[in-house]
Amino acid sequence: MLIMSMLSGCFGNEVIEEEEIIESPFNFGQAIPDGVWYHYSGGINALNSTAVAAANITANLSGNNTPIFSNGSYYSIGMSTFEPTIGISSADNLYMSSYGNGPAGSTAVVQCSGLVEMTDTLDYSCINVYNTLLPVANSNDPYIYVDKWTDRIMKFDMHALLGMTVEWSDDEGASWSLPTPATSYSVQDHQTISSSPYPATLHPTTWVFCVNGNWEAPLCSSSFDGGNTWSPEVPGAPLGCDSGGLSAHLEGGPNGNFYRGNAGCDGDSDEDGWPDAYSIYRSTDGGFTWTEHPLPTQESGTAHTWNMEEAQVGIDEEDNIHAMWMGTDNMPYYAYSRDEGETWSDAMMIAPPTNISGTGFPVITAGSGGRVAMGYVGEEGLNQWHAYMTVITDVFSENPLMTTTRITTIDDPIDVEQDCGYNRCGGLGDFLDMSVDQYGRPWFGLSHNIEDRGIFATMSDGPSLRGDFGALNSMPIGGEQTL
């Protein structure tokens, strides 16, 4: 911007024009990379002052809403994955499930070391750390979760009609417990597991899992002794809710509550084959009872695709609730709650201002109060499916700035299958996963289907989602060379 000031006085009647240069908040001293966008809700380009003015947006790009130079990349685990779930320990190890790549064809627990700390050189290693004399047979849906409060690595293997088994490690995978059964009677599918510091008896945290038991709601079970024993399964929604048994990822909050999202209690009242609305379901008693909290989907509608049950939820360090879902237009939407789901903000469409024709596989995570990251896949070009990450560092701002990075370069899609993001697609399976490390860097677990490799995607540069507001340490770009 240029502001012209008029000077007179000691120069008599002569008028001298002086230019005062006001720096743009998006002047980072280096070019914004291709595949990085700064925008507002609805895909309004924050660098286009005309578009911002036309949308009546008052831009307050200060404090936690300040733009920070960003870029994205990904880092391969060196082996395949299926429905990749991830976890991060306080020892800075990243974990991802790997279908069939463990001993005797079991589920591998892939530990990637050195990734979190990389600054100058692309130097990290990924190995399987699930090495037991009697490994549990590979399962339909492997699931890895790292307890955010105790670092216990939780490995769940779901065997459909044969039940689900749990194993854990308290030493970064060096040793594992004996497997214990974790279901009582239901058919299992689409499981999800989490923990919270809800008061337990023999372990610092309570664990809860929910499965699709082919019933009117998900069926959930709790463990108060670290996974050794489990309660009988109970409905994961109010009786008569008719939400259906499918459920997005379960999340535990710092105050001990558990949350998960799926179709609302009205189910499919108009019988068009798709849910009428999405809701977040909350438990305040360790997973025994659940209440419904409808999301603001009146304008967005619900996805008429494979993503129809995927209303994802993330909990920040101040117990604010963050939700993400796909609308009828196959675009990603977001809303937050500051009162445990009782009320919600208006919905915000978070896709960037670029040629994305549709999105799928939503996942969300959160760090400090009001800082969130969302991952999804999108079609940018005919049958060119890429991975994206959208970060908001001040969701409570009147007009939150969104920073979106295309994790994959435009010539490196993760899949070229028609409608990949709308269906079960290669190693993406039914769902993806996301978490934030202790330094505030978001990590997105997914599959590079073309190369059949599990990948950790992240912002190689960008804002931290934890602690004092500021930039993350810059990481070297990974991408195709790591495949």
Sequence and secondary structure as in RCSB ss.txt:
>XXXX:A:sequence
MLIMSMLSGCFGNEVIEEEEIIESPFNFGQAIPDGVWYHYSGGINALNSTAVAAANITANLSGNNTPIFSNGSYY
SIGMSTFEPTIGISSADNLYMSSYGNGPAGSTAVVQCSGLVEMTDTLDYSCINVYNTLLPVANSNDPYIYVDKWT
DRIMKFDMHALLGMTVEWSDDEGASWSLPTPATSYSVQDHQTISSSPYPATLHPTTWVFCVNGNWEAPLCSSSFD
GGNTWSPEVPGAPLGCDSGGLSAHLEGGPNGNFYRGNAGCDGDSDEDGWPDAYSIYRSTDGGFTWTEHPLPTQES
GTAHTWNMEEAQVGIDEEDNIHAMWMGTDNMPYYAYSRDEGETWSDAMMIAPPTNISGTGFPVITAGSGGRVAMG
YVGEEGLNQWHAYMTVITDVFSENPLMTTTRITTIDDPIDVEQDCGYNRCGGLGDFLDMSVDQYGRPWFGLSHNI
EDRGIFATMSDGPSLRGDFGALNSMPIGGEQTL
>XXXX:A:secstr
 EEEEEEEETTEEEEEEEEEE   TT  SS   TTEEEEETTTEETT HHHHHHTT      GGG     EEEEE
E SS  SS  EEE TTS EEEEETT SGGG  EEEEEESTTT SSS   EEEE    SS     SEEEEEE TTT
  EEEEEE GGG EEEEEESSTTSS    EE  SS    S EEEEE    SSSSSEEEEEE  SSSS EEEEESS
TTSS    EESS TT    S     EE TTS EEEEEE TT STT SSS S EEEEEESSTTS  EEEE   TTT
   SSGGGG  EEEE TT  EEEEEE TTS EEEEEESSTTSS    EE   SS   EEEEEEEEE STT EEEE
EEEE STT EEEEEEEES TTSSS  EEEEESS TT  SB STTGGGS  GGGTT  EEEE TTS EEEEEEETT
TTEEEEEEEEE B SSSSS B       GGGG 
